[in-house]
Each structure stands twice: as structure tokens, then as C-alpha cells.
Amino acid sequence: MRRSTVALPALALCSTLVLSACGTRSEAGGAAGGASGGTTTVVIGFDGPLTGDLSALAIGAKNAAQLAVDQANKTQAVPGVTFTLKSLDDQGQPGTGQQNATALTGDKQVLGVVGPLNSGVAKSMQMIFEQAKLAVVSPATTSPGLTQGDNWAKGTKERRFTTYFRTATTDAVQGPFAAQHLHDTLKLTKVFVVDDKKAYGAGLAATFTDEFKKRGGQVVDTDQINSGEKDFSSVINKIKSSGAQFVYYGGEYPDAGPLTGQLKKAGVKIPLVGGDGISDANFIKLAGGGATGDFCTTVGAPLESGAAGKTFAEAYKAAKFKDPYGAYGGYAYDSATTLIEAVKAVAAANGGKVPADARAKVTEAVQKVAFDGVTGKVSFDEFGDTTNKQLTVNQVKDGAWAPVTSGTFTAK
């Protein structure tokens, strides 16, 4: 991905700012479309698993969204508008996410939402947001069906939810990109596929498997685990006797880390490969020294490989957040920026004021947004998916994830 060196359209990054990391200002202000202290308050919601096993990913994303909000206010990105962030914890649970969607749509100040992070959670929220005409821009959900319908894999694509967008590319690209690298570049031809039965993990494993077979690779066996398991000896014994050259895992780091750690302790010295759900330092920690040589794919090019990404990283550091921005920080920043840009366009078209029916108009404006973000070009296709299809292969080296190569998927 080629990074633009031009300034973001409304959010000039400033690495000298010392910004609040707590986000408590999100509860302040008057109703959107009404004046409060001479300004209109517009609330941007955030939803993600802020507690629980996946909190490391969500907290960094929330902080990055807060950074975008703080900078928009500092630069007066939308004259007469003060933005605040309202963050809700879905705990990675669809039921909780559904409750959060109801709470966010019930708050008339909320004109857009950043999140969620989990595809299964997103599925439970979409209809609620659609009925409320509230735009949602996810920085992390990758299940193709969220935007393209349940029959996308059969070639029938249908956009059911006009309010749902995402800045991260989908598993329809991510899984095949991993298959392309493992088979064509590393010349590995035998894989054992494991997934956690959840929407993200099972979907990612399926797209990888299909493409790996197309390229001539052999899936020697498959298995599934229950998320939260502690003992993976059963699946490890199957892997050990399978003759696989690597394991492809569809799921997230809380299970992938212990799985690869136990695999190596059992004497199976083959790499585990996964998607962006394992791209976190906690994967390495949970592996207990067994992660070296493992691979993962992430959406986009390495964030700090371009000028805008470097400036974002500097600004994030200057803001003194306690937690790193993580795998989805840049995408959450761009998601929040998308909503801010949409509000800016809506206000400009209404004589500089946020209209009473702003939600529907913001959704329409999001569809037309186009700017150079910290993750690359930000714009959306007819399904609400990002037009940026760049991906990266990463490998654990010297106790940390390091990028190996970036590129795009090329179909056989």
C-alpha cells in the first residue's frame, strides 16, 4: 500500500498534542442539531470487547478513535461542532452487542458508531443500526457476509444493510492471501486446518482452505476446538500424525497462543498460521516461547511504513495512552475520521449546521467519503467494503510480530 504524504482532509495530525486517554468527555454536551454553549455536540459511539480476552485489541482501537475525536475538536474540523466519544463494552458477546446497539441508537446525539470488532457481534447489531439509519464503520470485522449477504461465496452478493461499512478488508481476500503466500512463496503443500467454530474463525478457515486447494495444496485433515479450552492434546495428537507442514488456525489469539505453545512442547515443530485475530503481542505471550516462526496476515500495509502512519503513531504516543494502539488502531482512527468527514459534509450542505435528520444524511455521506487516511486510501464500494485490498504477512521473530511482505491477492 502506498501511503499518501498529504495531510488528512480535516484531521491534521499533531504529534505535539498531549491528549486525554480516558474519553470521559463522551457523556457531555447537548443534543445533536442543537446548540450547547455555542456549539453543537455530536457523539460518535464506539463498541468493542473492552473487557475479557480480546480487550487488548479493543482498548487500542477505542483510544485511536478518541485521538481522532480529540484532534477534530482541536483543529475545529467541523466549525461549530464538538465531537465526543461514547464507548460501550460488548465483551465479545453478540447479546451484549445487541443491547449496546439499542443503547447507541436510543441516544439522539449519536450520529455514527466505530465498531464492533467481532463479526459475530456485528451480525447481532446490524438490523438495529439499519432501522435507526445510524452509520457504523467497523475497523476490524472481516466476515464477507456482513456486507455481501449469506450467499456471497456462491457469487450472489446482496447488500442488506446500507448503514454498515468497514475500513478493514474481508476474509474473502485475507484467507486466500495467506494461501497464496504459504503455497506459492514458501512452497508448503500440506496443511492441517483448525477453527474455533465462530463466525470469524470458521469463515476465515473456509476461505483459506478453498484457495489452498485451488493452488494444488492438500488439506491433510481438519478439526475444531471450543473457544476457551485449556487442553489441546486431542487436536495436537491428530496434527502430529498427519504429516502436515503447517497448521492454519481460524480464530483469535486467546486460543491460538496456547495451541501453538502446546504444539511445540509436544515436539511438533511446524508453524501455526492465522489471520489478523492472532496479530497481538498476547499471542506470543500465551504461547510461552512457542510462537517463534509462526505467521499471521493483517489487513493493510504495516502502519508505520508510510508518512501518515508514522505521524499517527507519534500522535498516539504523545497522547500518553496506557495501552498500544494494536492491530486495529489505525483502522479505528480512520473509521472515526470517516464519520467526522461525513458530519462535515452534511453540515456544509445545510448552511453550516447539523440538520435534525442528520443520521440518514450522515450514512449517505459516508458512502461518498474519500480521503488519504493513516491506513491508506479510505473509500467504500457498493457494498460498504473498503476499496483498499492491501494485506501483509507477518512472522514472529525475536519475540515480536514483524512484517515479512505486503501485497494484494492474485487469483489463480
Steps between C-alpha positions, in 0.01 A plus 500: 500500500642838404452748779403855414720771644231765480314616808169341591212716379362605834727345757846648474707272720699674770752292687560774758150478645456339838149358482269334748497120493197453722227612263273607788396812312275276289206549732498880470313738275158570361294327235640466151353773285454727800734754651685443826729778618506642147582168336316187391606179670527194279566165665690223326439162655759229548422134556749222568613240754656743748515226764574130466749303293492731197523828690858563382369547146199710595665743741757608243224549243293706744800718583569558130138607445535735797813646343309577180222666700743706707689618193178590320404720792848651525506595132128587486462254215128576487438864599243532775507128585658335803551125470495257791555125521257269676660160558310181581638156587346207312730242670523323165146370552225539236228547763688781669576657163131499418425681825771753422356560154164576659664739746695682230206539266291623792741788561398774256842664525667196340543556126737211430674203660854362478496123544436226578812283483340154483303375199262298716423806709452712188240260363288546813512880470452571131120504481473734798738749342326468164158573644640808675683613183817524710832461314747246636862480385681193628880497523526124536208277397602290201216251434393563137135421574462811715504719191446261209230268635497133594539378141809705415716187457260370235541818301175661610580821683229703671535803721233471767626773732569839345630639830785248539852586382852386585855625456648146526492269200316167519589135547404447136840659435692431823467120502601461133791743548640269770452197273681682220801574721523162670460297182660712230773681692591261783423190292309328780246254363350316800288671765290402800210745542348585839232754588310613811147455354429874521399726210843657456710189551291252300454748216869581477598132508252427221632768264859391567415136438324566170788702360772264630332212318465706181875556502569128528544479876375207708290533815613186684233533770278748684372545854318750717549618857274667751620850581627508857640148503818453702618160383555454126661155522229334290542722196878510548519120482311514169734768366805304614405192297363687198819586317395868478769758428308772682175566685252758380290630789177694458439687823651748744807523718355386838475145359762515227782591742456199733437273199829581332685490833369152581568390142869588526532344847363178353791501256304611193735762360278643228367854475149607587350748257197720567325822410491845659325354804831362627700812416563614854789486748282287727511218244875480552466527877238227520714272281761489776796513264339281233396771254833558326460444127120521503322716242194719481340721239383852573293740294685788340871570483702547823358816655831674557630431149351828375522863606138526617529180702820621666336831589203313648734284709682807628174674588373189676819483705478870584143448623643274775246222469587216734448227239644457147276573204520135395402331177188711441603842631570654161176362361301631797658842451401495133150375591449792738645738242252364246208591726646843576545567128141390437367736768710777347346439157146487639544824696657677203202405284263642763638848538764399752259338746428136585142429384233335711492194272877468506528123541371402158698779337820395681454146371464633145811714549707207630437315174659793312795556735846486345822615666859398564494336842770358723432152358494615138222619273164492680191453285222244468357286221133429430486252788656730760832313486829681488652542156844446657591131446861514618613231750815404690659171604668521841723256689605469863870587521699584813187495715289738288290511185699632204373566145631262234329621184207714389293476187165408352335169428525374144245236403617189318 
